[in-house]
């Protein structure tokens, strides 16, 4: 069963189920007729709760860079400073997911 106790809307639950069935982010977006960004947003609560493993979506390097930036800029709440600090090398979607995992 892919049911969770995560608070997420029905659309996000469908995304999570497809992800657990092995569909890629691109495949889920295509099949559901939404952007990949929407799919990443759907996965945030599942990453936050540990149902989706961040290491399956982001590289060790990306996780390390975002974690280090967070530690040295604890007051930062917006994504753009992260994005700018990495010269755009890490997408907003991945930054958002990594922050959800911390």
Phi, psi and omega in degrees: 000144180252016179286147181225172173259018179286135176280106179210152180289170184302320181298317178295323178297319178297316178302313180300316181298317179295320179299315181294334178281354174105004177288143176284166177303314181298318180295318179297314180301314181297312182293329183267350178071035178230173179281160175298326178303320177298318180296316177300317179298319178300326185278345183309307182296334180281329173290315182302322184269355178089003178286333175244128183279122183302326181294344176279344185245337183227149179284162177303317180299314179298315181298316181297316182295315181293318180298316179296317179297317179299317181295322183270350178226061186297337182280348187285122181248345182265155181279328186303316178301325175297307181305313181294321181298331180261014180052035178073010182284340177242126184292157176305319182298316181291319177302314181300317180293317180297316178299324178294334184277346185277000000 
